[in-house]
Amino acid sequence: MGFCDLVGISSNYVKHDFGCSDTTANFLPFMVFIWFFVFSVPTGIIMNKFGRKRTVQISNAITLAAMLIPFAGYTYTSCLVAFALLGIANTILQVSLNPLLSNVVNGQHLTSALTVGQFVKAISSLSGPFAASFAVVYFGEWRYIFPLFAGITLLSAIWLQCTRIVETESAASSSSFKEVLGLLGNKTLLLMFLCIIALVGLDVGMNTATPRILVERCGLNIEEANYGTGVYFACRTAGAFIGSFILAKFSSTKFFRFSMAITLISLIVLLFSDDRIAILASVGVIGFACASLFSIIFSAALQKIPGKANEVSGLMITGVSGGALIPILMGLATDAAGNQTGSVIVIIACAIYLATFGIMFND
């Protein structure tokens, strides 16, 4: 799942290599995350026919193809095609993998288990900026990271194929597209769906904006600024790891509310700060505080209607398309404002919605 976060540093390198504006460069995240809007619900439906494990393997095959394209030919167009395929693959993966996990882990511990999964995902996200910098230093081009990611994809596919998992039958195998969308008639599911949009938008927004803020306000070059993304994902990794233990014992509601309070305070600091240490500290705290929120929302949604876990998963993962919408809004706001303050304001708007949901949310 963490491969989709590669688009953050990639958009910055593409912007630099091809002289793009913020809005044009942010079409890379758009090409990744728009497919969550298009394919999530259909994937949830067809998963009833093909099975969860087989659907995950389809996503691995598409990911493998996507990782080879920018390495074979590096143009702006090839990057758009590659990240479009990566987005399609990641959509299929995120819809199918979370319900597959529910066949392995007891429902009572699903939130904690999903958070452990987010910890593993965060390791992938954390590795991206450092892998790109390593590739630049030792191979002369950042795109040498793609063969590495292709190899990891192949390894994970082989490992999963060798793992025996007994899948439970879905009680809603005959659900239609209209019936799945009809689940949004449930007010709680609708609010959770909007939370996923806001949360993924915040996450992708921080991923793409952090290096640009450091370049603009602190005068760093792109390689130095990419370590800001590394700080974000390092703290996100730590937050997911620690959160998995906290959520196994304590209230998800209180944890969610506290996390959003810390996030809002840190975003206000980020909005006004020009100091490198203060910026990195704020970015780190935001990554740490938000690391477990996806698991809380997703687990609560899956348990809302257990008999339709596949369909609810597809519906919730549709909200990941917020990673396409929010960066475009950020790019427009930044180009209009003439600086990265516009991006931070859009991210703050996402955080305000999440905080509002947290006030209403109960376990």
HELIX and SHEET records of a PDB file:
HELIX    1   1 GLY A    2  ASP A    5  5                                   4    
HELIX    2   2 LEU A    6  PHE A   18  1                                  13    
HELIX    3   3 ASP A   22  ALA A   25  1                                   4    
HELIX    4   4 PHE A   27  PHE A   50  1                                  24    
HELIX    5   5 ARG A   52  ALA A   72  1                                  21    
HELIX    6   6 TYR A   76  SER A  102  1                                  27    
HELIX    7   7 GLY A  107  HIS A  109  5                                   3    
HELIX    8   8 LEU A  110  PHE A  139  1                                  30    
HELIX    9   9 TRP A  142  TYR A  144  5                                   3    
HELIX   10  10 ILE A  145  GLN A  161  1                                  17    
HELIX   11  11 PHE A  177  GLY A  182  1                                   6    
HELIX   12  12 LEU A  183  GLY A  185  5                                   3    
HELIX   13  13 LYS A  187  CYS A  218  1                                  32    
HELIX   14  14 ILE A  222  ILE A  246  1                                  25    
HELIX   15  15 SER A  252  PHE A  272  1                                  21    
HELIX   16  16 ARG A  276  CYS A  290  1                                  15    
HELIX   17  17 LEU A  293  LYS A  304  1                                  12    
HELIX   18  18 PRO A  306  LYS A  308  5                                   3    
HELIX   19  19 ALA A  309  THR A  318  1                                  10    
HELIX   20  20 GLY A  319  SER A  321  5                                   3    
HELIX   21  21 GLY A  322  ALA A  337  1                                  16    
HELIX   22  22 THR A  341  MET A  360  1                                  20    
END                                                                             
